[in-house]
Amino acid sequence: MQKNKVRIGCGAGFSGDRLEPAVVLAEKGALDYLVLECLAERTIALAQKRKAADSMQGYDPLLERRIELLLPVLKQNKVRLITNMGAANPVAAADEIIRIAKKQGISVKVAAITGDDVLEHFTGEEIAMETGKPISCSGQLLSANAYLGADALLPALQSDADIIITGRVADPSLFVAPLVHEFGWSLDDPDIIGKATVTGHLLECAGQITGGYFADPVKKPVDNMHTLGHPFADVYADGSSIIGKVEGTGGSITLATAKEQLLYEVTDPHAYFTPDVIADFTTVSLRQTASDLVEMNGGGGCIKPQSLKVSIGYKAGFRGEGEITYAGAHALERAKLAGKIIKQRLNDNFSALRFDYIGHTSVHPSSLSSDYKPYEVRLRVAGNALHEREAAIIGEEVEALYTNGPAGGGGVRKYTNEVIGIVSTLIDRNKIQAKITLKEYEHQAL
């Protein structure tokens, strides 16, 4: 029997998001589904790197902690979990969930969705969307993950799996899939899928729509941000929805927070491309119906694209960094002298160095006032190199400023990290075949 309302919560908007908001949603949100959206372009490339080093790794680093907290509550309240925490290794992630279930003595069925890893389809001659050059020009390819759509999740939803764990699935598709499943919508109906995509987009960044990324203590104050609640949506069979949060949690849902999230990362509101639909956000109507409740109507779209976006990770060498602080009178002048010294010593070895004067011009390229003299400045020097040893020279030169540079430098830190670059390209969706792997543990009571 089809429902006339489905409640979906979003408990995480990125890999490092807080743990407790998802637990609050699962405990008190009266949810049908909980979504944890924990994957970004660089996140999955780094996950592929971990998997290459250990075939049992490659899933989200916080998977164990999240599932240990959530599994008892999910099962008790009959909430189904959908998450892309599988990252580069959804099957290993499912095995980890089964291990946790055994430890906790809780029966669970997990469906792992694979098929987004499409590296084998690429020769390196494909054109990068950002550069117009072959993707191989960027560097040695590390990963290639296509953005799967809601169709990849439907077989898992049609099973009785408690947890559905995926790799790279488009963010709104994590929300579209359960709505299609519950309401019996057709994926070939761009109008209704467009509406569902709007709701998914409003939810996908979790705390952003409840004031987290919105807040400004002077112009846009938000109360109790230390207990910021994450959102849920009551979605109806006509595609409309009402966004809310658990009563008593911090933050705020208003027309302003909803509008900011609606336009977040949307370059063309007439044509927002996802694997499910080319959505049109221009007809969306938002209305505040009560405190912390915003109703969404409208939206739509046209037929889904034939090509899917692919996120390509590549090895981009190493980055060396060094930081040192100058404080007191003439702090800026001393920091600039330090930067000049480093530039003179290293310019022949590095084609590009970045100099940030933190506290003065690290965010904006020039200070807002020519006579502004900060009392303290932290110089950061960064540059890329092909090899780690070369990159380390940058931090070493900054450290040497202790006794070879301007007076009063302190608090030196130096870093060397491998750089993973990201470009995008397209793939024919017909080349991709999603696969479902079921894992199950049945607890036997004594």
N, C-alpha and C positions, 0 to 999 in steps of 0.2 A: 504493500500500500504506500503510495507516494505521499510525502509530507507536504504541508502548505507553508512551512517555515523551517529553516535550518539555521542553527546558530554555530558560527565558526569563530574561534579566537586565534589571535596571533601572539604566541608566547615569546618569540625571538625574531629580531630583524636583521641580525648578522651573527657571525660565529662567536664573537666575544660578548654577546649580550648577557645581561643579568640572568641568573637562574630562577629567582623566586617569582617574577611576574607570571611565568608559565604555570607554576604550581598553584598560584592564587586563582588563575583562570580555570584550571582543571578542578580545583576544590570548590570554588564558589561561583563559577561563571555559568553553570547549567548548560554546558556546551554539548553539541553533537560531535564536533571535530575541533582538534587543536592542531595548528600548523606552527612549525618552527622553521623559519626561513633563515638558513645559516651559511649561505654559499655566495661568494662573489668571484669575479674573474681571477684575481690573483690567489684567492683562497683555494680554488680547485687546482690551479697549477702547482701550488706548494704541496697540496695533498698528493698529487701525482708524483712529485719528487719523493715524498715519504714512502709511497707505495713501491717505487722503484728500488728503494733501499731495503724495504721489508714488505713482502707480499701480503702480510697480515695487517698492515697499517694502511693509511690513506683515507680513513674516515675522520670525522670532526674530532678534534682533541678533547672537547667537552662532552662527547657522547656519553661516556660512562657516568659522569656526575649528573647530567640532565636526566638520564633514564633511571638512575637509582632513586632520584627524587620523585620522578613523575609516574613510574610504572604502577606503584600501589594505588595512587589516586586515579589514574586513568582507568584501571580495571574496576575499582570500586564504583566509579561514577559512570562507567560505560561510555567513555570518551575515546574516539578513535584518533590516533596521532598520525599526521602526515608531515614528513620532514625530509629535507635534502641533506641531512647530516651524513649521509652515506658518502658524499663527496666523491673521491676517486675509487672507493671500494665499498659499495653498498652491501655486497654479500658478506664481507668480513664484518661490517657494522651489524648486520642481522645476527651473525654468530655471537657478537659481543652482547647484543640485547638478550639473546637466549641464555648466555652465561649469567647475566645479571638476574634474569628471571629464575633460574635454577637456584642461585644463591638466596634469593628472596622467597622462594617457594611459591611462585605465582605462575599460573598457566598463561601462556601467551603464544600468539601466532603472528609471525612477521613476514611481510612481503617485501622483497628487495627488487627494485627496478633498475635494470642496467640497459645499456644500448647507446648511452650518450657519448661514450668514449669512441671517437671516430678517427683517431690518429692514423690508423692503417689506411684510410682512404686518401691521405694527403701525400703528395710528392714533393711539396715545397714550392711548386710553380704557381700555386693558387695566389690570387691577388688579395693583399690586405686592404681592408676597407679604409683604414686610417692613412696609409701611405701611398696607395696605388702601385705598390711594388710587390714582387713575389714574396710570400711569407718567409721563405728561406733567407731573404736578405737581412732579416732581423737578427738571426742567430740560430743556433742549434735548437730544433723543435723539441719541446719537452712534453707537451700535452695538446690535445685537441678535443674539446668537449662541446657537443651540440646542445642547444637549448631545446629539450623535449617539451611537448605540450601535454594538455590534459588527457589526450587519447592514450598516452603511455601509462597513465595511472589507472585507467578505468578497469582493466582486468583485475588489478589488485583490490580495487574497491568492491568489485563484484564477488570476490572471495570474502571470507569472514575474518580477514586479517585485522588484528587489533592495531598494528603499527605498520605503516607503509613508509619505507625508507628508500630514498632515491639519490641519484647523483645530480647532474646539472639539468634541472627543470626550470623553465622560465618562472620567475617569482609569482606572477598572478595565476599561473596555471595550477599551482599548488592549491589554490582556492577554487578555481573554476571546476576542477575535476570532481570534487565531492558534490558540488551543486548540480552538475550534469548527472551524476549518479543518482542523487536523491530525487531530483525533479523530473528525470527522464527526458531532459532537453536533448536536442540534436546538436551535435558539434558542427553541423552544416547550416545552422541558423545563426548568421552573423549578428543579428540584432540582439538576441538574448545572450549570446556568448560575449558580445561587446559589453553589455550591462554587467555581466558577471566579472568581466575583466576589470571594470571600473572599481567594483567592490574589492577585488583582490589587490588592486593597486593601492587603494586606500588603506588596506590592512597590512600590506607586506613589510613595511618598515617598523612595525610594532610601536614602540614608544614615541615615534615622531608625530603621530596623529594625536597622541594624548598630551602633547606639549613639550616633549623631550628635546626635539631639535628646533622647536619654535621659540622657546623661552628667551626673554630678555628682561632682566630685573627692573629696568627703567621703563621701557616702552611696552613690553608684553609680559608682564609678570605671570607666573604659574605657581600655584600653591603646592606645597608638600612634594617636591620633586624627588626627595629621598625615598619616597614610597610610590614612585610613578607606576601607575597601572598600565597594562597593555590592553589593546582594544579587542572587542568582539563585534560581529555583525549579525543581526537577525536578517536573513535573506529570504525573500518571498518568491513565490512561483512566477511572478511577472518580472523578476529581475531587480526589483527595487530592494533597498536595504536600509537598515537603521544601525548606525555605528554607535557603540556605547562602551562602557568599561565597568568593572566590578565596583559596586558601591563601597565607599570607604577607602578606596585606593587614591593615591595622589595623582596630580596632573589635571588636565582639563581637555574636554573635547568641545570645540566651538566651530563656528563657520570658518574662522580664520585658520585654525589648525587643520581643518579638513581641506580648505582651499590650497594651503601650502603643500600638503601631501598630494593632492590631486595633480598638481603641476610639477611635482618633484621628478626630475630626470625625464621630463617629457619635452622633446625638442619640437615636435609637431603635434599639437592636440587634435588635429584633423585625422592624423594617421599614426597611431601608436602601434608599432608592429610587435606582435607576439606570435608564437607558433599556432595559436588557436584562432586568431582573428586580427584584422587590422582595425583597431578600435578607434572610435571617434568620441573624444571627450568634450567636444564643443556643445553638445546638447545636454550635458549633465546639469541637473538642478540639485542644489543642496539647501536644506531647510533645518533650522534649529527647532526641534520639537519640545525639548525640555533641557534641563541642566545636564550636560555631558551626553546628550543624545542628538545626533545629526542624521537626518533622513536623506538618502540619495535616490533620485529618480533620473530617468533619462539615460543617455549614453547609447551606444550602438556600434555599428561597424560594418565592414564589408568582408568578403571572402578571405579565408586564411591564406597566407603567402605560400608559394610553392617551395621556396628556399627557407632553410633554417639558419639562424646565426650560429657560428662556431667561435668559441673563445680559444685562441691559440696561446699557449705559454711557451716561452723560449728562454734559453740561457743568454743573459745579457751581460756577462762578465761579473765584476765585483765593484762594490762601492766602498770607498774609504772616507771616513769622516773624522773630524777632530773639533773639539769645542774648548773654549777658554773664556773666562769672565774677567772683565775689568770694571772696577767700581771707584767712585769718588770723583774728584775734580778731573776734568779732561778725559773722562772714561771713553767717550766716543772717539776722540782723537787718538788715544792709545790703541783702541781696538782697530781703527782704520790703519794705523801704522803696522800693527800685527798682520792685518790682511795683506798689506802691501809687501811685507817681507815674505810671506808665504807665496804670494803670486810671483814675485821675482825669483824665488828658489824653485818653484815647481812648474812654471808655465811651459818650459821646454819639454817636460815629461808628460803633461796632460793637455789634451786638446781643449778641454773645457773644465773649468773649476767654478763652483758656486760659493759665493761669500754672502752669508746672512749675518746681519747685525741685529741680533734678537733684542727687542726692546726699542729698536729704532726703525729699521727698514727690512725686517725679515718677512713680513706679510705683504706690505705695500712696497713698491719699488723705490719710492721716494718718501721722505717724511712730509707730514702735512704742514709743517711750519719750518722754515729755513733756520729760525733761531732757537728751535727746540734742542735742548741739550740734556739727554738722559743722564741720570746719576749712575746708572749701571748698564752695561752692555755685555752681551755674551756673543762672542764671535764663533760662528760655525762655518767650517770649510768642508766642502764635499766634492768628490769627483769620482768618475768611473774609470776602470782599467780592465784590461783583458784578464789579468792574472791577480790572484789574491795578494801576492807579495808586493806587487806594484801599488795596489790600492792602499796597502797598509802604510806606505810612505807618507800619505797625507796626515794621518793621525800622529805619526812619529814627528813630523815637522811641527805640528801644533804643540805637541808636548815639549819640544825643544825650546819653545818660546818662554818657558819658565825662567831660564837664565840667559837666553839669547835674544829676547824680545823686549818690548816696552815694559816699563815698571808696573808692578802690582798685578800681574796675571795670576789667576788661580782657578781651581776647580776644573782641571783638565779632564776630559773624557775622550777616548778614541774608540772607534768601531771599524770593523771590516765585515761586510756581509755580501753573500752572493746575491746578485740581482736577477729576478725573474721578470722578464718583460711580457707584455700582453698586446696582441693585436687580434683583429677579428676578420673573419671571412664568412662565406656562405657555402651551404651544401644542399643538394637536392634532397628533400625530405624522404623521397622514395628509397634512398640508399640506407636509411636508418631503420633498424628493426629492434624495437624495445623487447626486453625479455623479463619475465617475472620468475623469481626464485622464492619458494616458500620454505620457511623454517618454523618449527613448532616445538614447544615444550609443554607437556601435560603433567602438572604436579599431582602426585599421588599422595593423598592425605593418609596419615598413619592411623 
